[in-house]
Amino acid sequence: MKVVKDYIKKLGFVFKEIFKAGPSVFFLSIGSMAIAGISPVLITYLTAELIEKLGQNIGNDSQTVYVKVIGAFIVMFLLVVISYATESIKTVICAVAGLKLSHNIENLVADKFQSIKQERIDNPEFLDLHSNTLNRCGSEPLNLMESLFGTVANVISLIGYTIIIAKHNIIAFLVIVIFTIPIIVFKRKYQGLTFRFYNERTMQLRRIMYYLELLTEPEYTNEVRGYRLYDYIRDQREELFRDFINGNTKIAAKEITVSLITSLISMIGAILVGVWLIHKTIAGTISVSEFYLLITAIMTLATDLLALSDQIASNSKSMMFINYIFDYMEEPNLIENSDLKITEKSIHDICFENVSFKYTGSDNYVLKNISVSFNTSETVCLVGENGSGKSTFVKLLLRIYDPTEGRILLDGIDLKAYDINEIRKFYGVLFQDYVKFSDSVHNCIGFGNIDNIQNDEGIAEAAKLTGADTFIENYKDGYETNLSKMFFNDAIEPSGGQWQKIAISRAVYSDAQVLVLDEPTAALDPKSEVKMFDTFKNISELKSTIIISHRMYITKLSNKIILLENGNLVEEGSFEELIKVKKEFYSMYKIQSDSYSMSVE
């Protein structure tokens, strides 16, 4: 019962989404289903009547008989035309509705994706589900609907032909069924082969597509060509594809073999009944018109029963693929719904309380028992070597990840208690892997405050603060200049340092109370880096700032320095305090300052 309820629930979802995408498709499908089911039976019956009348009236010029024969012929012709026209119209409308359906379900997937934990998104198993859902979400619901309506149309035809055969001889009908029904049961055994194969090979398909992206996406071109990687990557892709196609071929061979064997077996019943009909016709027990009607009904019944077994298998397979959508929608949300707002005040307290973090499935802690506090009146510098846990610290602070142990408090309240959008508004972030939007300069900065994206003066002020205005003003169209040649022939391709200044401007333009800058000088040349020091100083005077960097000179800006090493909190304090105690921070700072001195000499 639970399985049936689950099946009906999923069918309800499919039909609801199809109806939303195009009601005309839904009703046309119902109409074409009825026509497709009834038409073949009526045409067969009318043809038999036509043969009967022609046989009885050969040489007879009766106008009444002539009119009846022509009338039957016209009705047959109209049934064919109506059936063809309905199917043609449905095909055209289905193409449009299919696009809408795909678009609508893609939107559902996109909405759901926004609520899934980053830690889950990083999981390869989820990436398999994500790939399968996106690949199947548009096509399978429409395929299932068409297949189900095709099944119903087939059943209507079967009922019609069953009545014709059973009316003349019930034994003939039973013989056909006895040879065909077991085939339907047998075919169900093979219905999940393709699904299971694709499900097991999802990661392999993703790798095949990944290699294609490496070979064809513009962003990888220089490195692939520069290191002469084309042949190697292509060979890796070919090897994976050969393995995939070999497995797929084996599945196809099994399905073809089963199909041929089952078709032959199912036809034995039809052949036996056909031989019996021929005997009866020769003996004169059955007329020629009855022979045509029955032999056509028998052959069609046998083939329709075979088609029904294929449709049942196809429906089950489509439902298996649709399960991806339901599994995706049942993924746990990022947080429980919360309406708790962050209190509006000038200074907020942030506290890491015995915080540890490790990725799911890993035994290694990225951060271990971190306890540290600071407030938004301070400029905080988070420093340490690569791999020390700086970026993870920030992701926990932003609630991209949740601590494995311990908790993070904002004004004494666990971050988990707040509305997630409140936290996202509270922080303005420059990520180390910031996005290079293919859009106008105006929008690339304005995205930092989407609710105020039309504020030209505010955007210009943010660019001026970061120094981005100096190169933007040299662009032909200024702030309306398109960036990235992905979509625009006349677009500008900024340098790495220019992109970074635009990204910093975007963070500055946000309404956030705290700016988080992750390695903000990573793409800058030494001269620009020195100039950016003054920029950060100006920014820190305007907004509370947390800077993550391995450049020790930036720490002079801070009120508080947090030094991490291998996931541990090693030191914390002001620049003067840490220099004075001459421990780890002092050593790191001295090494960098000495290297700068040597490079100058």
N, C-alpha and C positions, 0 to 999 in steps of 0.2 A: 504493500500500500504506500509506503514511504517513497519507493522508487517511482510509482505512478504519479504521486503528488509532485515530486521533484520534476518529473518530465513535463507535467502540465504547467507547472510554474515557469519553466524555461520556455515552453511554447508560447505562453502568455506574454513573456518578455519579448520574444521574437516578433510575434504578430503586432504587439503594441508599437514597437519601434518601426516596423514596416508601415503600419498605418500612419504613423506620424510623418514618415518620409514621403509617402505618397498614397493617399486613400484610393486614388484611381487604380493603382496597381493591385491593391487588395481586392477591389470589387471586380476588376477585369479578370483577375486570376480566378475568382469564384465563377464568373460567367464562362470563361474559357474552359474551366474544369468541367462544368456541366455539359457544355457543347462537345468537348473532347471525349467525354464518357458516353454520351448518348448517340452522337453522330455515327460512329462506325456500326453500331447495332442497327440503327434505322436504315443506313445505306445498304447493309447486308440484307435486311428484311425486304426493302424496296426492290433490290436487284432480283431477289428470288421471286417476288411478285411479278416483276417485269418479264422474267423468263417464263413464268407460268402463263401469263396472259399472251405472250408472243407465241408460245407453243400451242395454246388452245385456239388461236385465231389466225394461224398462218393461212393466207389466201382469202381471209375475210376482210372486206373493205368497210366494215361497220365504223361509222364516224365516232360512235360512243366509245368503242374499244380503242380507237386511235387517240382520242382525247385523253383517256385514262392512262394509256402507255406514255404519251408525251408528258402528261401531268406528273406521273411518277418520276420520269427522267428529270424534269425541271426541279422537282423537290430535292432529288438526289444531288443535282448540280448546285442548288442553293445551299444545301448543307455543307458541301465541300468548300464553297466560297466563303460562307459565314465562319466556318471553322478556321480556314486559312487567314481570313482578315482579322479575326479576333486574336489569333496567335501572333500575327505580325504587329498589330497595334500594341499588344502586351509587351512584345520584345522591345519595342522602341521606348515605351514608357518605363519599362523595367530598367533600362540602361540609365535613364535620368534618376529614377527613384533609387537605384543602386548607389549612385554617387551621393545622394542625400543621406541614405542609410549609413553608408560608410563614414561620411562626415559626422553624422550625429553620434555614432558609437565611438568614433575617434575622440570626439569631445568628451564623452563619458569617461573614456580611458584617461584622457589628459587631466580631467578634473580629479579623478581618483589618484593619479600619479602625484599630484601636488600634496596629497595627505599621507603619502607613504614615507616611512622613516628612511633617512639617508643610509643607515646601516643596512637596511633591507635592500635598498637599491644597489648597494655595492656587492650584493650576493649573486654569484653566477646562476644559481637556481632561479632567482627572481628575474634575472636578465633573460633567461630562457623563456619564462612565462611572459615577460614583457614583449619579447620578439614574437612569440606565437600569437599573442593577443592582437598585436598591431597587424600582423600578417593576415589573420583570419577574421577580424572583427567586422570588416566591411562585406566580405563575400559570403561567408557561411550562413548568416541569417537569411539572406535572400535565396541562397541555394536550398536551404531547408524548406522555406515556404513553397518554392516552386516544386520541390521534390514531393512535399506532402500533398499539394494540390494535384500533382501528377498521379500520386498514389490513389487519391480519392477518385479521380477521373477513371483510373484503371479499374478500381473496384466497381464503379458504375457500369462500365463495359462488361466486366465479369458477370455481374448480376444479370444483365441483359442476355448475354450469350448462354448463361446457365439456364435461364428460363426457356430459351429456345431449345436447348439440347434436352433438358429434363422433361419438357413437355412431350417430346417424341420418344425418348428412351432414357430413363433414369440410370440404368446400368451403364450406358455409354459415358454418362457424366461421371459416375463414380470411378470408372476405370481410369479416366484422365486424371482425376483428383488423386487417386491412390498412387499414381506414378509421379505426380508433381509435388504434392505437399511435403514429402520427406526431403525433397531438394531444397525447399525454402528453409527447413530446419538446418540442413547441412550447410547451406551458404552462410547462415548466421555465424557459424564458427569462424568464418574467414573475414567477417565484417570489420574487425578491429585491427587487422594486420597492418594496413596502411597507416592508421592513426598511431599505433604503437611504434611503428618504424620511425615516423616523423617526430614523435615525442622523444624517442630515445636519441635521435640524431640532431636535435635542435641546436646544441652547442656546436656541432660540426658544421651545420648550415650557417650559423653566425660567423664562424671562422672563415668559411668560404666567402661570405659577403664582406668580412673585414679585410681580407686580402684584396678583394676587388676594390674596396675603398682606397687602400694603400696605393693601388696601381692607377686609379682614375681621379681621385679627389685632388683639386689644385693645391690644398694646404700641404700635401705630402710630396708634391712633385720634386722640389729642389733636393730634398734629402734622398729620395729614392733614386733620382738620376745621379746625384753627386756621389753616392756610394755604390752605384751600379747594382742596385738591388732588384731591378725588374725581373731578370731571369730567375733569380732565386725565389722571389715571392710568387711569380707565376707558376713555377714548378711545384711549390708547396700547395698552391691552390688547386692545381691539376691533380696532385696526389690525393688530396682530400676529396675532390669531386669524383675521381675514379672509384674511390672506396665507397662513396655515397651512392653513385649510380649503379655499382655492382650489387649493393644491398637492395636498392630499389628494383633492379631488374629481377632479382630472385623473387621478390614479393609479387611483381607483375606476372612472372611466369607461373607462380602458384595460382594467382587469380584467373589467368587465362585457362590453365589446365582444368581448374574446378569448373569454370564457366562452360567449357566445351563438354566435359564429361556429364555435368548436370543437364545441359541442354539435350544431349543425345538420349540420356535416360528418360527425361521427361517426355520426349517425343515418342517413346515406345508406346505409351498409352494411346496417343493420338493416332499412331500408325495402325494399331490393332483395331481401333474403332473405325478408322478410315477404310480398312480392308473389309470390315463387316458392312459398311455402308455401300461400298462398291458391289459386293455380293447381293445385297438387298435391291439395289438399283437395277442390276442386270436381270435379277429375278422378277422385276416389275413391281415389287412390293412398295418401293419408294419412287416417286416421280423425279424427273431431272431437276426441277426447281427445288424440291425438298432436299435432294442430294446436295445441290449448291449451297442451300441455306445451312444445312447441318455440317457439311465438310468445312465451310468457311467458319462457322461458329466453333467447331472443334479445334481447328488449327489456331484460330485467334485466341480461344480460351487457353490453350496450351502455352502459346507465346506470351499472353498477358499474365499468366501465372508465373512464368519465368521472369517477366519484367517486374512483377510485383515483388518477387524475392530480391531482385537487384535494388528496387526502390526502398524496401525495408532496410536492407543493408546500408544503402546510401543515406537514408534518414538517420540511422543509428550513428554512422560515421560523422555526419554533419553535427549531430548533437554532441558527440565527443569533442569536436573542435570548438563548439560553442561553449563547452564547459570551461575553456580557457578564459572566456570573458567573465563567467561567474566566479571562477577561482580568483581572477584579478580583482573583481569588485569586493571579494570577501577578505582581501588583504587587510590586516589590522591598520587602523588609522594612526597618524602621527601622535595625536593626543585625543583624550576625551574632550568633548565640547566644553569650553569654559568661557565665561564672559568677564573674568576678572581683569580689570584695567590696571595699568601702571599709574600710580599716584603722580599727579603733576606737582613737581617741586624742583628747586634749583640743584640740589645735590642728592644723588642716589648712592646707596651703599651696595657693594658687590662682594660676595664672600664665597670662596671655594672651601667647602668643609669636608676634609678627608676624602677628596675626590680621586677615584681611580678609574681607568678606562682600558678595556681591551676589546678588540673586534670579535664578533660572534664567530665561534669555531677556533679561535686562537687562544693559546695558553699564555702568550706574552702580553704584559701590560705596556701600553703606550705611555700612560701616565700612572704614577704610583703615589697614592696617599698625599695628594696636594692639598695643603691648607694655606690659604693666603687671602687677604682682603684689601680692598682699595675703594675709593669713591670717585664720583664723576667730577670732582673739583680738581683731580690730579691728572697729569699726563703720565701714562704708564708705558714703559718700554719692556717688551718681552723678548729676551735674547737667549741665544744658545746656538750650538752647532746644528747643522742639518741632521734631522732625525732625533732631535732632543725632545720633541713633543709640542713645539710651539703652535703649529697649525691645528693640532688636535685640541689644545687648550682653548683656542679661539672658537673652534667648532662646537665645543661644549658650552662656551660662553653664549654663543648665538643660538643654542639649542638645535643645531643641526644634528648633533648626537646627544644622547642622554648618558650620564655617568653610569658605569657598571657598578660602582660603589660610591657611597657618599652623596652629597647634594650640593647644588649651587643656589645661593640665595640672592635675591634682588630685593633690597629693603626688608630683609628678614623673612621673605616668603620664597618658597621653592619655585624655581623657574617653571616647573611642570604645572603649577597652579594657574599660571597666566594664560590668557588668550594668546595663541602663537603669533597672531598678526600684530599684537601689541609689542612683542619682543622684536619682530621684524621691523616695526616702525621705530623702535627705540634705538636700534643700531644702524648706522650707515657703514657699508662695508666695501673695501677694495680687496677683492680676493686675489690671491696670487695667480690663479688661472682665470682672470677676469674675461668677460665676453667682449669680443670685438664685433659689435652690432653692425650689420650691413644696413645703414640708415643715414640720415642727415646728421651733421655735427650737432645741430640743435637738439635732436632727439636722443643722440648718444649720451649727451649730458643730462637732458631733461628726464630721462628714464629714472634718474635718482629720486625724483619726486613726481611720480606719475599724475598725482592730483593737481599739480601746478606746472604741467609741462608747457603751457602756453606763455609762461612768464619769461619773455625775451631778456629783460633786464637782469633778472635773477640768474639766468643761465650764463649771461655774459660776465656777471660779477664772479661767479664760481670759476669760470675759465681764467679770469684775470688774477684771481687769488693763487691759482696753481701755475700761472705762466703759460697756460695753453693758448691764451689769446694772441700771443706773439706770432704763432704760425697760422692760427685760424684766420687772422685778419689778412694774411697773404693769399688765402684761397680765393679763387675767382668769385665764388658765390658766398663767401663768408660762412656764416653759421648754417646756411641752407645747402652747403656743399655735401654731396653724397660721399660716404666713406665705404671702401671695399668694392672691388670690381665684380662681386658675386652677381649683382643685378644691374649695375649701372656702368655703361661704357665710359662716361665722363667722370667717374668716381676717382677720388684721391686715395692712394694707399699710404697712410701715415707710417712713419718709422716706428720701431718698437717703443722708443722713448716717448714719442708723440701720442701713441695709443695709450701709454700708461698715464700720461698727464690728463688725457680725456677721461680715463677711468677714474682717476683721483678727483677730477672736477665733478664727475657724476656722484661720487660719494659725498663730496663737500656740499653739493646742491640739495642733498636729502634734508628732510626735516628732523633727522635723527638727533637725539641728545648726545649720543656717543659715536664717534668715528673710529672704526677699526681698520687699520691700514696694514695689510699683510705683505711684507717685503716691498714697500712702495718705491724703492730706488733700484729694483732688480734690473730693469731694462734701460737705465739711464747711463749715459757716458759720465766720466769723472767730473767734467766741467758742469754738466747739468745737475749732477748729484750734489755738488757743493751749493749750487744755487737753490736746489730743492730744500736744503737745510733751512734756509730763511723762510721758505714757503711753509714748511711744517711748523716752524715757530709761530707764524701768523695764524695757521689753522688751529694750533693748540691753544692760542689765546682766545679764539672765537668759540671753540667747541671742545668738550672733553674728548681726549684722543688716546687710543691704545695702538701702539706701533709695534709690529713684530718685525724684527730685523736681526741679521747677523753682522750689521755694520755698527761697530761700537761707538763711533763718533756721534750717532743719532741720540745715544743715551743721555747726552748733555742737555737735551730738551726736556727730559723727564723729571717728574717729582718722585717717581718710584720705578725702580728697576727690578724685574723678576727674571732670574737666571735659571734656566732648566738644563739638565744634563741627563741623558738616557731616561727621560720620563720622570726624573726626580727634581724637586725644588732644592736648588743648591744654595742660592743666596737671594736676599731681597733687601732693598733699602734705596736711599738716594744715591746719586752719582758720587757725591763727596764721601758718603759713608763707606761705600764699597771700595773706593780707591784707597781710603784711609786704612782699611783692615788688611789690604794687600793679599786677598785670597784669589779665588778662581776668576772673578770678574776682572780684577786688576791684571792678572796674567794675560787674559784674552785681550784686554784693551791695550796693554803694552805691546803685545805681539803685533797687533794691527797698526798701532801708531808708529812702531819701529819700521814696519814694512813700507808705510807711506813715506817715512823719512828717507829710507834707502832708495825708493823709486824717484824721489825728488833729487837726491844727490846724483 
